[in-house]
Amino acid sequence: MNKKYSKLKAACYSANISMSIVSSLSPVLFLIFRTLYGISYSKLGLLVLISFITQLGVDLIFSFFSHKFNIPTTLRINPLLTIIGLIIYSLSPWFFKDNVYIGLVIGTFIFSAASGLNEVLISPTIASIPSKDPDREMSKLHSVFAWGVVAIIIFSTVFLLLFGQKSWQILSMIFIIVPLISFILFSTSEIPEMETPKKVSGALALLKNKGVWACVAAIFLGGASECTMSQWSSSYLEQALGIPKIWGDIFGVAMFSVMLGLGRTLYAKIGKNINKIIILGFIGCVICYLTAAISNIAIIGLIACAFTGFCASMLWPGNLIIASDRFPAGGVFIYALMAAGGDLGASVGPQLVGIVTDLAIKNPKAIALASTLELAPEQLGMKLGLLVGMLFPLAAFLLFGHLKAKNK
């Protein structure tokens, strides 16, 4: 990659690590918030929903009004939003003594908006930098996110074990260092020009293309395939397989992210033929979800959860590569629209698994079936939930098969 833009590339990587912080911080602290402040599980879950909805909203706004934004200025200012959000989030017990949850919501909203902007802008920024192999550079960028999640989970776990639950505010303030580095790097980097529709009508014209919607559907299913397992793997290992919570958290989330990062890193080093990789990835996800759902052996379930990360590793960045290659005139608009599709899948997939699991736990027929299979209702519910999660990669495989046959 051009040395002229090496600092800009580092800025994009640090921005992606900021996204890792935003996506991982609240789930790591959920039980601490429950213990220290008595916040209900439903309210804690709502923080994740607020984060996804905020990012989705930013994606959609940028999809249609990207021409209204000064992209270099937005890139340079955006890390400050992450910093402000983390400060409010960290100091919410001081700012909102009577209701800490309000501060957590405000902080989550602000740094999630910044994360949404990162999601929309970082990929096209990397794509705009001259490179011999832009596909591999895109994969490398997204691998940084996965490795960032691993590092944040391990660092947070060790930090809280050493200094106790009440040190969570210090922990979240430490993470401000990352967006601060992003701000410094972006402020001193040259940012190349990026294509974007000149007005809303240009974006609407692209939306009339069925190929665009096929790409959005593919990344929707890819986002659902990836994030459903990443968000439910810990609960699956704990409830369905009886693994202790601390190991469920470490192996469920961290191992998934390690395999996610490994897949993206390997593609960045030796990858080619992205269409084939994506199809194989969806097939692998189907097998992993099915294995996790029907297995009662802990080690097999653990391997299935982890290997889902490897299979899903290129589903999001790979579909971005395909969309940007097929619709280069769309520029930032295409990346924003694809981000919206991916975020929607990332929220719908896990939510659907949760709904199915809850329904199974309360359904008399499901309870009777659980008893017949010598399972607890929660165990059967989680397994049924993962079977539903399997439908997303299965639908994607069928979609790619249909498109391939149609193209022939």
N, C-alpha and C positions, 0 to 999 in steps of 0.2 A: 504494500500500500504506500502511496505517496508520502514521503517523510514530512512534506509541508503540512500535512493534516494529522500528524501523529498525536499532537496535543488534543485536537478535536476528537480523535478516536478515544483517547483516554477519558475525555469528558463524557462521551457517550457511555463508556463502560461504567464509570462512577454513577451516572444517572440511572443505569440499569440496576446497580446495586441499591440505589435509593428505592427503586421499585420493589426490590427484594425485602427491604426493611418494612415498607408499607404493607406488603402482603403477609409478612410473617409476625410482626410485632404483637398485634392484638391476640391472635390465637395462643402465642406463647404465654401471655399475661392473663388469659381468661380466668384461670383458677385463683390467681392472686387477687384479681378484682372481686371475685366472688367471696373470697375469704376476708379481705380487708374492708370492703365497702358494702358487702351484701347485695351486689348487683345480680339480678336474676339471670338465669341461663338464656331466656328469651331475649333480654336486652343485650346480653353479650353477643348472641347470634346476630342481633340487629346491626351491630357494628360492622360485621362482615358484609351484610346486605347493603348498608349505607355506602361502604367502600366500593362495592361493585356497581351500584346504581350511579354513584357519582362519576366513576370512570366511564361508564357507558354513556352518561349524559354528555361528558366532555368529548368523547369520541364522536357522537352524533352531531354536536354543535360544530366541531371542527370539520366534519365531513362536508357540510354544506356551506360553511362560512370561512373556509381556510384562506380564501383570497382577502379576507378582511384583516388577517393577522400579519404582523411583521414577524416572520418566522425566526430570523436571527435574534431579534430582541426577546421574543418569547422564550427561546432556548436559554438565553442568558439570565433572564429574570426568574424562570420557573423554579430553580433550586431554592430560591428564597421562600417560595410558597411551602415547599417541603419543610424548611427550617421553621417557619412560623407555625405550621401545623404540629410539628414535633414538640415545640416549646409549649404550646397551649395544652397538648396532650399530656406532656410530662408534668406540668405545673397545675393541672386541673384540681388536685386536692387543695392547692393554695388559692387559685382563682375562684373556685366554686366549692367552698367548704361544705355547704349544705347539700349539694348535689353534684358529686364528682362526675357522675355519668354525663351531665351536660357538657362538661369540658372535654370528655373523651369523644363525644359525638362531634363537637365543633372541630377539634383537632383532627379527627378521622376524616371529616368532610374536606378540610383544607389540604391535608397531605395526599388524600385520594384524588383530588382535582389535579394536583401537581403530577401525580403518578399517571393519570389519564393523559395529560399533555405529553409526558415522557413517552408513553406508549405510542402516541400518534406521531411524534416528531423524531425520536431517536433512530428508528429503523430507516426512514427516508434520508436522514442525515448520513448514516453509514453508507446507504446505497448511492448517495450523491458523490462520495469520495472516490476518485479514480482508483481502480483495483484490477489486478489480473484475473481474479476469481471472486466476483461480488457475492455469489451464492455462499461460498465458504465464509466470507466476512460476515454475512448476515447470521449464519449459524454460530459463529464465534461470539457475536454480540449476544445472542440469546442464551448461549451457554453460560455467560457471565451472570445472568439472572439466577440460573439454577445453582451455580456454585455459591452465589451470594446468599441464597436461602440456607444452604448447608452451613456456611460460616456463621450466619446470624443465629441459627438454632443452637449450634454447638456453643458459641460464645455466650449466648443468653443463658443457656442451661448451666454452664460452669459458673458464670457470674452470679446467678441467683443462688446456686448452691453454696458459694463461698461467702456471699455478703447478705444473704437472706432476702425474703420476699419484699420487705420494706424498702429495699434498695432499687426497686423497679424504676423509680423516677430518674435515678442516676444512670441506669442502663439506657433508658430511652433518650436521655440527653447526650450520652456518649455517641449515639448513632447520628447526631447532628453533624458530626465531623464529615460524614460522607457527602451530603448535599452541599456542605461548605466547600469541599474540594471541587465538586461539580461547578459551583458558582465561579470559583477562581479560574478553573480551566476554560469554561465557556467564555468568560469575560476576556480572556487573553488569546482566544483561538479565532482563526479565520474560518467563516462558515460559508460554504458554497451556495449558489443559488439552487432553489428547488422548484420544480414545476408544480403548478396548482391551477385548477380551473379559474378563469378570470372572473366568473360570476356564478350565481346559483344555477342559472340555466345550463351552464356547462356541466355541473354536477348532475343535474336532472337528466341530461342527455345520456350520460354514462349509465344511469340507473335503468335506462330502457334496454340495455344490453343484457341478454339472458346469461351470457358468460360471466358477467360481474356477479350476478346473484348466485351462480353455481359456485364461484369462489367464496362468497360470503357463507353459503350453506356448508361448504367444506370446512372452513375455519370455525364455524359455529360447532360442528360436530367434533372437530379436533380439540377445541377449547373444552367442550364438555367431557371428552374422553380423558383428557389430561387432568383437569381440575377436580373431577368427581372422585377419582382415586386419591389424588393428593390431599383432598380435604377429609376424606372418609377413611383413609388407610389406618390412622391411629385408632379411631373408634372401632373399626373392623377387627384389628389385632387384639384390642382390649376386650371387646364384648363377644365377638364370635369365636375367638380362639383362646381367650382367657389369659393373654399376656399382660403382665403388670403395666400400669399406666406409664411410668417413666420410660420403660423400654418400648411401649407402643408409640410414644411421642418420638423417641429418638429413631427407632427403626422405621416407623410408619412414614414420618415426614422426611427425616434426614436421608434415609436410604433411597426413598423415591427421588428426592432431589439430586442425590449423587448419580443415580442412573440417568436421570434427565440430563444432567450436565455432561455425563460421559458420552451419551448419544450425540449431543450437539457438538462436543469437542471433537469426536471422531469424524463427524461429517465435515467439520471445519478443516480437518487435516487431510482426509482422503476421500471425502464424499463426492458423489456424482449421481446423475440420473434421479433427480428429486422426485419425479412422478412415481417411479418404482419404489423408492424409499418410503413415500407416504402410504402407498397401498399396502406394502409389507407391514408398516407401522400399525395401520388400522387392523389388519389381520392379527398381528401380535397382541394388540389390546383386547380383541375379542377373546382370544385364548386365555389371556391373563385374568380378565374379569370372570370368565367361566370357571377357571381353576380356583380362584379365590372364593367364588360363591359355593362351589360344591365340596371343597376340601375341608376336612376337620383336623388335618395335621398342621400344627403351627408353623413348622419350617417351610412347608410347601406354600401355605398362605402368605408367609413373609416374602418368599421368593417371588410369588405371583405379584404381590403389591409392588415390590421393588422393580421387577422387570417391566411392569406397566410403564414406569418412568422412562425406561430405555426405549420401549416401543413408541411411546407418545412424544419422544424428544423432538422430532422434526415435524410434527403435525401442525403446530402453530407457525414456526418460522418457515417451514416448507411451503405452506399455503400462501404466506406473504410473498415468497420468492416467485411462485407461479403467477399470482395476481399482478405483481409489479412488472413481470416480464411480458405478460399478455396485454396489459393496459398501461404502457409507459406514459401516455399522455395524461393519465389521471393524477400522476404525481402524489402529492401529500393526501389528496382526497381519497385515493384508493387505500392508502395505508390507514387512514382514519376510519374508513368504512369497514375494512377488514378487522381493525381493532375492536370496533363496535360488535361485529359478528362474533369474534372470539370471546369478548367479555360477556356477551349474552349467553353463549354456551357455557362459559365458566360459572355463571350464576344459576342457570336453569338446571344443569346436570346435577350438581350437588343438592339443590333444593328438591328436585324430584326424588332422588334417592332417600332423602330425609322423610318426605311425605309417605313414600311407600313403606319405609321402615316403621314409621309411627302407626300407619293403618294396619300393618301386619301384627304388630304387638297387641292391638285392641280387637282384632277380628277373631271371633270364637273358632271359626274353621282353621285359621292359621295357628291358633293356640293348640288346637287338637292335633294338627299335623306336627307341630313342634314336639308335643308329648310323644307322638308315635315315633318320631325320629330321634328321641332322647336328647332334644335340644331345649334350651330356654327360649321363651318367646322372643327375647331381644336378639339371640343368636340367629334364629330363623329369619327375623325381620331384617337384620343386616345382610344376610345372604340373599334374600329376595331383592333387597335394595340394589345390591351389586349386579344381580341378574338384569335389573332394569337399566343400570348403568352400562351394561354390555351392549344395549340396543344402539347407543350412540356410535361407537366404532363400527358396528355391524351395518347401520344405515349409511355410514360414510363409504364403507367398502362397496355397498350396492350402488351408491351414487357414482363413484369412480368407475365401476364396471359399466354402468349405463352410459356415462360420458365417453368412455373409451370405445364402446360399441358404436355409439352415434358418430364419433369422429371418423371411424373406419368407413 
